[in-house]
């Protein structure tokens, strides 16, 4: 097991699903946590579930697309915790529809949360890491950003953007000893994938070489590795967690 005692991880979209699984793994590895989500009720439950005597947990109900509110959170964190060692940009939404039925609001909502939110959080917290001359940034992308999917043009574009963003920022921050990588989940059992039609789910399951869907913990384990010292020589990469669905 990894040990992150004395380090702090910031995880967006951490009240449920993959984000919560990532937070749980870090808490088990004695890492201080900063949990960010828009769902206060579920966020409070997550804090209660993950708290133990070896770590500090700070939780913030905040919209990561609102730069002014995010600034307040950043300033508070800087006064409460000695360092920011890990940033996991996990927050994401879907607004699925075929292109001709997709509204401008559907497009904007997904791009704002998935891509703009990742940009703003990275920009804010990277400033702290640059001063420390150390840090790990892990962005949660998706295999849909690599292969596309009918009815998800907005989601695919946002996740492809995250992959390209990861490569660019990795090149910018490498000289400051900051690693930037991405994880691209495939079909993971979450509330988001539970909303997909049964026929689509079965069609994709048949294409997965491991013949099963992943669990949030499968993604969390990769994030832990990328945040650890064992991954110090990895940057600008996207690791797929998809059971072999997309092989490149």
C-alpha positions in Angstrom: 0.0 0.0 0.0 1.2 3.5 -0.7 1.7 5.9 2.1 0.9 9.6 1.6 1.2 10.7 5.2 1.7 14.4 5.5 0.7 15.1 1.9 -2.5 16.7 0.7 -4.7 15.7 -2.3 -7.4 17.9 -3.8 -10.1 16.0 -5.6 -13.0 17.6 -7.5 -16.3 15.9 -7.9 -15.5 13.8 -4.9 -18.9 13.3 -3.3 -19.7 10.2 -5.2 -18.7 7.7 -7.9 -15.1 7.7 -9.1 -14.2 10.8 -7.2 -15.3 9.3 -3.9 -13.5 6.1 -4.7 -10.3 8.1 -5.3 -10.8 10.0 -2.1 -11.3 6.8 -0.1 -8.1 5.2 -1.5 -6.1 8.3 -0.5 -7.7 8.4 3.0 -6.6 4.8 3.4 -3.1 5.8 2.5 -3.1 8.5 5.2 -3.3 11.5 2.8 -4.9 14.8 3.9 -7.9 15.5 1.7 -9.6 18.6 0.2 -12.9 17.5 -1.3 -14.8 19.7 -3.7 -18.2 19.1 -5.1 -21.5 20.9 -5.7 -23.6 18.3 -3.8 -23.2 19.4 -0.2 -25.4 16.6 1.3 -23.4 13.8 -0.3 -20.1 15.7 0.3 -20.9 15.8 4.0 -21.6 12.1 4.1 -18.3 11.4 2.3 -16.4 13.4 4.8 -18.0 11.5 7.7 -17.3 8.2 6.1 -13.6 8.9 5.3 -12.5 10.8 8.4 -10.0 9.2 10.7 -7.4 10.4 13.2 -4.4 10.3 10.9 -5.7 12.8 8.3 -7.2 16.2 7.9 -10.2 16.7 5.6 -11.5 19.9 4.3 -14.7 20.0 2.2 -16.0 22.8 0.0 -19.3 23.1 -1.8 -18.2 25.1 -4.9 -18.9 25.4 -8.6 -15.5 24.9 -10.2 -16.5 27.0 -13.2 -16.8 30.1 -11.0 -13.4 31.5 -10.8 -14.1 34.0 -8.0 -15.6 31.3 -5.7 -12.7 29.0 -6.6 -10.2 31.8 -5.5 -11.9 31.9 -2.1 -11.4 28.2 -1.7 -7.7 28.4 -2.8 -6.9 31.1 -0.4 -8.6 29.2 2.5 -6.7 26.0 1.6 -3.4 27.9 1.6 -4.0 29.1 5.2 -5.2 25.7 6.4 -2.7 23.2 4.9 1.1 23.3 4.6 1.3 22.1 1.0 -0.8 21.0 -2.0 0.9 17.8 -3.4 -1.8 16.2 -5.6 -4.6 17.6 -7.7 -7.2 15.2 -9.2 -9.5 16.9 -11.7 -12.4 14.5 -11.7 -15.6 16.6 -11.7 -17.6 16.0 -14.9 -21.1 16.0 -16.3 -23.0 14.6 -19.3 -25.8 16.2 -21.3 -26.3 13.5 -24.0 -28.2 14.2 -27.2 -27.7 13.6 -30.9 -26.1 16.6 -32.6 -29.2 18.0 -34.2 -31.1 17.8 -31.0 -28.3 19.1 -28.8 -28.9 22.5 -27.4 -26.3 25.2 -27.0 -26.9 24.9 -23.2 -26.2 21.2 -23.3 -22.9 22.0 -25.1 -21.9 24.8 -22.8 -22.7 22.9 -19.6 -20.5 20.0 -20.4 -17.6 22.1 -21.7 -17.8 24.4 -18.7 -17.6 21.8 -16.1 -15.4 19.2 -17.8 -12.9 21.4 -19.6 -13.1 24.9 -18.2 -13.3 23.5 -14.6 -10.2 21.4 -15.2 -8.4 24.5 -16.7 -9.3 26.7 -13.7 -8.5 24.2 -11.0 -5.1 23.4 -12.6 -4.3 27.0 -13.1 -5.1 27.9 -9.5 -3.4 25.0 -7.7 -0.4 24.7 -10.1 0.7 28.1 -8.9 1.2 26.6 -5.4 2.9 23.6 -6.8 5.3 25.8 -8.9 6.4 27.6 -5.7 6.9 24.2 -4.0 8.7 22.9 -7.1 6.8 19.6 -6.8 3.4 18.2 -7.4 1.2 15.6 -9.2 -1.8 16.5 -11.4 -4.1 13.7 -12.6 -6.9 14.6 -14.9 -9.8 12.2 -15.4 -10.5 11.9 -19.1 -12.5 9.2 -20.9 -12.0 6.7 -23.7 -14.9 8.6 -25.4 -12.4 11.4 -25.9 -10.4 8.9 -28.0 -13.0 7.1 -30.0 -16.1 9.3 -29.9 -19.7 8.2 -29.3 -23.0 8.9 -31.0 -25.0 11.2 -28.8 -22.0 12.5 -26.9 -20.4 15.0 -29.1 -20.1 17.5 -26.3 -18.7 15.0 -23.8 -16.3 13.5 -26.3 -15.0 17.0 -27.3 -14.5 17.9 -23.6 -12.6 14.7 -22.8 -10.5 14.9 -25.9 -9.7 18.4 -24.8 -8.6 17.2 -21.4 -6.2 14.7 -23.0 -4.6 17.5 -25.1 -4.6 19.8 -22.2 -2.8 17.2 -20.1 0.0 16.9 -22.7 0.4 20.7 -23.0 0.5 21.4 -19.3 2.9 18.4 -18.7 5.4 20.2 -21.0 4.9 23.5 -19.3 5.3 22.3 -15.8 8.0 19.5 -16.2 10.8 21.9 -15.4 9.2 22.6 -12.0 9.1 18.9 -11.1 5.4 18.6 -11.6 4.0 15.5 -13.3 0.7 15.9 -15.2 -1.1 12.7 -16.4 -4.6 11.6 -17.3 -6.6 8.5 -16.7 -9.2 7.5 -19.3 -11.9 5.3 -17.9 -14.0 3.0 -20.1 -17.4 1.7 -18.9 -17.2 2.1 -15.1 -20.2 1.3 -12.8 -21.4 4.7 -11.7 -24.6 6.7 -11.6 -23.6 8.3 -14.9 -23.2 5.0 -16.8 -26.4 3.6 -15.1 -28.4 6.1 -17.1 -27.3 4.6 -20.4 -29.8 2.5 -22.3 -29.5 -1.2 -21.7 -28.9 -2.0 -25.4 -25.9 0.3 -25.5 -24.5 -1.1 -22.3 -24.7 -4.7 -23.6 -23.3 -3.8 -26.9 -20.1 -2.3 -25.3 -19.8 -5.1 -22.8 -19.5 -7.6 -25.6 -16.6 -5.6 -27.0 -14.6 -5.6 -23.8 -11.9 -8.3 -23.8 -12.1 -8.7 -20.0 -15.8 -9.1 -20.4 -16.9 -6.9 -17.5 -17.4 -3.3 -16.6 -14.9 -1.6 -14.3 -15.4 -0.4 -10.8 -14.5 3.1 -9.5 -11.8 1.4 -7.5 -10.1 0.3 -10.7 -9.7 3.9 -11.7 -8.7 5.0 -8.2 -5.8 2.5 -8.1 -4.3 4.0 -11.2 -4.7 7.5 -9.8 -2.9 6.5 -6.6 0.0 5.1 -8.7 0.3 8.3 -10.7 0.3 10.3 -7.5 3.1 8.2 -6.0 6.9 8.4 -6.2 6.8 5.2 -8.3 5.4 7.4 -11.2 8.0 10.2 -10.9 9.3 9.5 -14.4 5.9 9.5 -16.1 4.3 12.7 -17.4 2.0 13.7 -20.3 0.6 10.2 -20.5 -3.0 9.0 -20.7 -3.6 5.5 -19.1 -6.8 3.7 -20.2 -8.8 1.9 -17.6 -11.2 0.1 -19.9 -10.7 -3.6 -19.8 -9.0 -3.6 -23.2 -11.9 -1.9 -25.1 -9.6 0.6 -26.7 -6.2 -0.7 -27.7 -3.7 1.6 -29.4 
